[in-house]
Amino acid sequence: MAQYLMSVLDEKGGRATAEEMAAIDVFNEKLQADGNWVFAGGLASPGSATVVDGRDGEPVFTDGPYLESKEHIIGFWIVEAPHLDVALRLAAQGSKSCNRRVELRPFLSE
């Protein structure tokens, strides 16, 4: 099965409500029960990010997000699905459960 990254996009700048968290928990349980679950997690605010550039000699550490944007990734799921249609269905269910847009991207295969 292919693996997909489902990134949760937020423009509100806030955490999930209690109702959203309850819906996310139900969705996570369904992913696990159906065998699609690989991993998931929420992310701290973009202001807590550090950009690390170690390409040339000593690494350079810069506080804050890499890009200024009105939307940020605030969480993600990694799921397994037999094909794109199933992954799209899972992304739609994830979007509904967290009440936010979700970007779906396949991992590169060998």
C-alpha positions in Angstrom: 0.0 0.0 0.0 1.1 3.5 -0.7 1.7 6.0 2.1 0.3 9.5 2.1 0.9 12.7 4.1 -2.3 14.5 5.1 -1.3 18.0 6.3 -3.8 20.0 8.3 -3.8 23.7 7.1 -5.0 26.4 9.5 -5.5 30.1 9.0 -7.4 30.7 12.2 -4.3 30.5 14.4 -6.0 28.6 17.1 -6.1 25.2 18.6 -8.8 22.7 17.9 -12.0 23.1 20.0 -13.2 20.4 22.3 -15.7 19.3 19.7 -13.1 19.2 16.9 -10.7 17.2 19.2 -13.5 14.7 19.9 -14.2 14.3 16.1 -10.5 13.9 15.5 -10.3 11.2 18.1 -13.1 9.3 16.5 -11.4 9.7 13.0 -8.1 8.4 14.5 -9.8 5.4 16.0 -11.4 4.6 12.6 -8.1 4.9 10.8 -6.6 2.5 13.3 -9.5 0.0 13.1 -9.5 0.0 9.3 -5.7 -0.5 9.1 -4.9 2.9 7.5 -3.1 4.5 10.5 0.6 4.9 10.4 1.2 8.0 12.5 -0.3 11.4 13.4 0.5 14.4 15.4 -0.3 18.0 16.2 2.3 20.8 15.8 3.1 23.8 18.0 2.5 27.3 16.7 4.7 28.5 13.8 6.3 31.0 16.1 8.0 28.1 17.9 9.7 27.0 14.8 13.5 27.2 14.1 14.9 27.1 10.7 18.3 25.2 10.5 20.6 25.7 7.6 23.7 23.5 7.8 24.7 23.6 4.2 27.8 25.8 4.4 30.1 25.3 7.4 28.6 26.2 10.7 24.9 25.8 11.0 22.7 28.9 11.1 19.6 28.9 13.3 16.8 31.3 12.6 13.8 31.7 14.9 10.3 31.6 13.4 8.7 29.9 10.4 10.6 29.5 7.1 7.9 31.4 5.2 5.5 34.1 6.2 2.0 32.9 5.4 -1.5 33.3 6.5 -1.8 29.5 6.5 0.3 27.0 8.5 0.5 23.3 8.9 -0.8 22.6 12.4 -0.9 18.8 12.3 -0.7 15.8 10.1 -1.6 12.2 9.5 0.5 9.6 7.7 -1.9 7.0 6.3 -1.6 3.9 4.1 -4.1 3.4 1.3 -4.3 0.9 -1.6 -4.8 3.7 -4.1 -5.4 7.5 -4.5 -9.2 7.2 -4.4 -9.1 5.8 -0.9 -6.5 8.3 0.2 -8.8 11.1 -1.1 -11.7 9.7 0.8 -9.6 9.6 4.0 -8.4 13.2 3.5 -12.0 14.3 3.1 -13.0 12.6 6.3 -9.9 14.1 8.1 -10.8 17.5 6.8 -14.4 17.2 8.1 -13.2 15.8 11.5 -10.7 18.7 12.2 -12.8 21.4 10.5 -9.9 22.5 8.4 -8.5 22.1 4.9 -6.2 19.1 4.4 -3.4 18.8 1.8 -2.9 15.2 0.6 0.5 14.2 -0.8 1.9 10.8 -1.6 5.3 9.8 -0.3 7.8 9.0 -3.1 8.0 5.3 -3.8 11.2 3.5 -4.7 
